[in-house]
């Protein structure tokens, strides 16, 4: 399934997919995120693993 942004209408409960398959919503392995200038980690110190929607462990 291609990536998308899901917009939730809290009033009706509808959750349509926006920009479904648009290049701007696709996974890019070259991008790394930071939180307070550090790589994100779990509460026990292990790194956070980001997976493509079609990947599994």
Secondary structure by P-SEA (a helix, b strand, c coil): cbbbbbbbcccccbbbbcccccccccccccbbbbcccccccccccbbbbbbcccccc
